[in-house]
Amino acid sequence: MLGKNKVDMLSGPIFKGLISMTIPIMIMNVMQNMFNIVDMWALKSFSSETAVGAVGACGTLITLCNSLLIGVSSGANVIIAKRIGSGDRERAEKAVGTAISVSVIGGIFLSVVGIVFARPFLVMANCPEGLLPLAVKYFKMYFLGATLFMVYNFCASILRASGDTKHPMYFLIINGIVKVILTFCFLYFFKADVVGVAFATILASVVSCVLAITTIIRDKDSVYFSFSRLKVYFSELKGILYIGVPTGLQSGMYSLANVVIAATVNSYGEAATTGIAIANQFDGILYQISCATAFAATPYIAQNVGAKNFDRVKKAIIRSVFITVGFGAFFGSLSAIFSGQLSSIMSSNPATIAFSQQKMVIVSSTYFICGINEIMGGVMRGLGKPIVPTVATMLFMCLFRFPWVYFIFPLFPDSLTFLYLVWPIGWILSISMILIFYFPTVKKLQTELKGA
């Protein structure tokens, strides 16, 4: 029996089920980005634009480091969803125990890497000298909480695998509210600049992490958590890593490619660095809106693959694409149209606002293409073929950017607008490659399921 917070992925209306899972994910992630925007606004109001630029300079690198291990959580999501779909309770318990154990180990590793290599990472990313001291300070403080971030993300993946996307939404909203309150306190009363923002993030993460773990422990119907299973089972670890490592590499390579873009933008000066940092906050919201359906579709497809409900798999894919195009195109257009007004929330410098607009107009309006790409990547992972989207990302959202940045863009150096075209072009090429492999994979799986 499923609780009121869960979606039955194996029966019932598919469109309604996907929407019921997508909306909480979308709200959760958009709210998280909105809270980050509030942080940036608070820094501008109670500290300085230098602090805004310093936090922004860390953004792409933080995403890169987190993505390498958070991607593994998608492996847990797929494997646990398949175990639930197939009705294999024992292996589901082992997969949940393995996932939580891996999140702790991975979080500790991420903390060490982030703290030890803070300055070299930022220097590599061309962080302007004027921003470097504050950026290093923020980077180190932020990664003190890496274990909390990892554990929460794995717990959220486990809950989504069972059809529960509402509890993770509640927890991140609570996280954001706590974070905003603490940020204002640290900045206004203690003048704590970037350290206050980082410390507020860590303390808020303690709250969401405890809530997520408590929910998993209490859910005995479908999550199948057991303290006796809280260890690494290599049979389940193998499946999690087979899906998760390519996904982590995919996200990591995408973020690495963004570092290349950020380094190029940083060479235009502090106004450009701060401008792209502002644009990234709003583009982050568009990413979450456009790609929320992919997070819903992946466990939906994985559960039905586990249950051998192939007709539902095909229908879920088609409906997912329609959902992400609808949401992404609508909100992306609004973001592009009002890019100047949105950018002015976090800066009063006309040059900074102009740099922010250049990125938002190109990238925001086309983020629905990214959503389609993420859905097709999630579909391939749900079908047990994680290598294809990883290779597509490596080719068209990582390697493709090097010739674009170093050979094509220098032909048009007067405007960064041309630089940003690499995003939609890369997404389109990636989708094309995934589709080439998708159709024979579907045909083969359909044959196998019919013969089973």
N, C-alpha and C positions, 0 to 999 in steps of 0.2 A: 504494500500500500504506500503510494507516494504522498508526501506531505503537501500542504498548500503552497509551499515555496518552491516546489519542484515540478518540472515538466516531464510528462511521460513521452519519451522520445520514440518508443516502439509502437505506439498506437495513437489514434486521434488525428485531428487536422494538422498537417505539416506546417502550413503557413502560420497558423496561430501559434503553434509550438515554437517555431523559430523566432517569431516576433516577441513572444513571451520571454524567451531567453536573451534576445538581442537588446531589447530596451533597457533592462537592468544593467547589462554590460556597458551599454552606451552611456547611460546616466552616470554610472560609477566612474568610468574613465574620463568623461567630460568634466565631471565635478572635480576630479583629481587635478586635471589641467587648469580648471578655473581657480582652484586653490593655489596652484603654482603662480598663476597670474597675479593673484592677490599678494603673494609673497613678493613678487617683483615690484608691484605698486607700493607696497609697504617699504621696501628698500629704497625706492626712489623718494618717498615722502619723508622717511625718518632717518635715512642714511645718505646715500649719494648715487648718482648715475654710474659712478665707478664701481660701486658694489653691485649694481644691476648687471653691468658688463662682466664683472668677475664671475658671478653666478652663471650668467649666460655662457661664458667661455668654457665652463665645466660641463655644460649640458650635454653636448654631443659625446664627449668622452665618458661621462657617467652612463649614458645610454649604451655605449659600446661595451663597457665592462659588465654592466648588468645583463645585457642581452646574451652574452656568451654562456651564462649559467641559467638565466631565467628561461631561455629557450628549452632547456632540459625539462622544465615544468610542463611544457606542451606534450612531451613524451609521456609523462605520467598521466596527463589528461586523456590521451588516446588509449593507452594501455588499460587504465582503470575503467574507462568507458566500455572498452571491448569486453573486459571481464564481467562487468555488470550486465552488458547485453547478452552475453552467452550464459549467464546464470551461474558462473563459477565463483562461488563465495570465497572459497579457500584462497584461490589465486588473487582475488580482489583484495582480501585482507593483506596478503603478502605484498601486493603492489602498493597499497596505501602506506604500509610500514616502511617499505623501501624508499618511497618518494619523500616522506618526512625526514628520514635519516639522511638522505642525499642532500636535502635542502639545508640542513644544519652544517654538514661538511662543506658544501659549496659556499655557504655564506661566510664561514670562517676564512676560506681561501680567498674569497673576493675582498674581504676586509684587509687582509695582509697585502694583497696586490695593490689595492687602491691607496693605502697609506704609504707604502714603501716607494711607489712609483709616481706619486702625485706630481711632483715638479717635472720629471722627465716627460711624462705624458703631455703636460700642458705646454712645455717648450716645443715638443714635437708638433703640437697642433698650432704653433705660431701665435700663442697667446701674447697679446701686446704687453710690453714691459710694465706699463703703467697699471695693468690689471693683475699681473702675475702674483704679487704677494697675497692679495686677498683671495685670488682664485685657488692658490695652493692651500691656504688655510681652510677654505670651504670644502675643497675636495677631500682632504684628510678627515675632517669632522664628519662629512656625509658618510664616508665608508666605514666609520665606526659602527654604524647601524646596519651594515650589509646583511648580517645573519638574520636580523628581524625582517628585512625586506624579502629575503629569499624564502624564509619559512612561510610568511604570509602568502607569497605568490604561489607556492606549491599547495598550500591549503586551499586557496581559491580555485586552483586547477582541479583539485580533488572534488570540491563541491560542484564545480561546473560539470565534471564527468558524470555526476549523479543526477544532473538536471536542475541543480540549484544555483541560479545566478542571482537570486535576490539577496541572500545573506552576504555574499561578497560586496554587493552594492551598499547595503546598510553599513557594513564595517568601514568601507573607504569613505563614505560620507561622514561618519563619526570621526574617522582619522583626520579628514580635512578640516572639520570644525575645530577639533582640538589643536591641530597644527596652526590654523589661522590665529586662534586666541593666543597661543603661546608665542607665535611670531611677533604679534603686536606687543605683547608684554616684554619680550626680550629686547625689541628694537626701541620701544618708547621709554620704558622704565630703566633698562640697563645699558642702552646704547651699544648693543652687542654686535652690530653689523652682521656680516655673513655667518659668524659663529652662532649667533642667535637663531638664524633661519635653519641652519643645519641641526642644531640641538633640538629645536622645536619639531623638526621632521623625525628625529630619532624617538623622542618621547611619544609623539602621536603614533608611531609605528608599534610601540609597545602595546598600546591599547588595541589596535586592529589585529595584531598578531595573537594576543590573548583571546580575543573574541572568536577568531577563526578556529583556533585550536580547540576551544571549549565546544564550539558547534560540532566539529568533527567527532569529538569524543562522545557527545550526547546522541549523535545520529547513529542508531543501530540498525536502521532499516535498509539502507543502500550504500552508505559510505564504507561500512565494514572496518572501522578502526578497532584495533586491538593492541593494548600495551605489550602483550606477549609477542606480537609481530613487529615490534618497533626495532627493526634491524635491517641490514641490507641482504636481500635474497638475490643471488647472482642471476637466477633464471629470470626474475622480474626486472632486475637492473639492466640486463642485456636488452630486453624489449624497450625499456624506457630510454636507454641511451641510443638505441637504433633509430628511434623517432626523434628524440630530444637533441642529440648532438648535432645532426644536420640542421635542425631548426635553430639551435643556438648559433651555429656557424653562419647560417643564413642571416639571422638578425645581426650578428656581430659584423659580418662583412658589409651589410647594408649601413650599419653605423660607422664602420671604418671608412666607407666611401663618403659618408657625410663629413667625416673628419677632414678628408681631402678638400671637400668643398669649403668647409669652415676655414681651413688654413688659407685658402685662396682669398676668401672674403676678408679674413683678418688682416691680410696684407694691405687692405685699403684704409686701415686706421681704426681708431676706437669707435667712431660713429658707425662704421660698417659692422664691427663686432657686436656692438650693442643693438644695432638695427636687426641683424639676423637673429640675435638672441630673443628679441621681442617677437619677430615673425615666427620663430620656432614654437613659442608658447601657443600661438593661435593655430599654427599648422598642426601642433600636437592634438588640439581639440578636433580638428578636421580628420586627422588620422584615426582617432578613437571613434568618431561617428561613422566613418567610412568602413572601418575594419572590425567594428563590433560584431557584425554578422559572421565574420570568419571565426571568431572565438566561439560563437554559438554553433556554427555549422560543423566544426571539427568533431566535438564529442557526439553531436547528433548523428553524423555519418558513421563515426566509429562504433557507437552502440548498435546501429542497424546492420553494419557489416558483421559485428559479433553475433547478432541474432539472425544473420542471413536474410534480412529484409531488403533485397536489392531494389525493388520498385520504389521503396521509400528513400533509398539513397539517391537515386536519379532525380526524384521529385524535389528532394531537399536541396540539391545543388542548384537547380533552376530557380527555385524560389529565393534562395540566398542571394543570387546575383541580382534579381529584381529589387530586393530589399536594399542592398548596399548602393545600387545606382540611384534609387529614389532618394535616400537620405543624403548620400554624398554629394550628388549634383546640386541639390537644393541648398544645403548649408554651405557648400563650397562657393557657390555663386554669391551668397550673401557676404561671406568673408572677403571675397575679392572686391566686391562693390564698396564695402565699408572699411577697407583696409587702412585708409588714412585715419579715420576716426578711432578705430580700434588701437592702432599703433600709438596714437597720442595719449592713450590712457597711461602708458608707461614711460613716455618721453615727451618733452617740450622742445627738443632740438629738431629743427626742420630737416637737417641732414640725416639724423638718425631715423626719423619717420620715413623719409624718402627711401632709405636703404631697406627698411622693413617692408614697405609697400612693394618694392620690386620683387621680393620673394613671394609675398602673399598673393599677388595678382596671378602669377604663373602657377604656383604650386597648389594653392587653396582651391582654385577653380577646377583642377584636374584630379583632386584626391580620390574621386570616385573610381578612377582607373586603378589607383593603388588598392582600393577596396576589392575590386574584381580580382586583382593579382593575389591578394592575401587569401581570398576565398578559395581560389584554385589551388594555392599552396596548401591551405588547410584541408582541402578535399583530398589531395594526393597523400598527405600525412594520414588522414583518416582511412584511406584505402591501403595504407601500409607501404607507400612509396615516397619516403621523405627526401630521397636523393635528388629527384627531378627539380623541385622548387629551389633546393639549395644550389644546384648547378646553375639554374636560370638566374638566381640572384647574383652568384659569383660573376657570371658573364656580363649581365646587362645592368646591374646596379652597383657593381664594384669595378671590375676590370674596364668596362666601357667608359667609366668616368675619367680614367687616367688619360686616354687620348683626347677626350673631350676637354678636360681642364688644361692639359699641357700643350695641345696642338691645335684644337679647333677654337676654343674660347679666345686664345691670344690674337686671333684674327679679328675679333670684335671686342676689344678690351674696354671700350668706353662705357659700357653698361653691363651691370651684373644680370640683367634680365636674360640675356642670351645664355649665361652660365646656368641659370635655373631651369632651362628647357630640358636639361639632361634628366630631370625627374620623370616627366610624363613620357618621354621617348623611351627611357629604360623600362618603365612599367609595361608599355605596349609590347616591347620586344620580349619581355619576360613572359607575359600572358601567352603570346604566340608560341613560345617554346613549350610551355606547360601543356597547352592544348594538343600539341603534336603527340605527346606521350599519354595524355589523358584518355583519348578515345580507344586506343588499343588496350589500355589497362582496364577500362570499364568492360570492354568486350570479353576480355579474358576472365575477369572476375565473375561476370554474369554466367559464362559457360561453366566455370568451376562450381558456382553455387547451384546451378540447375542440375549438375551431375552429382552433387553431394547427397 
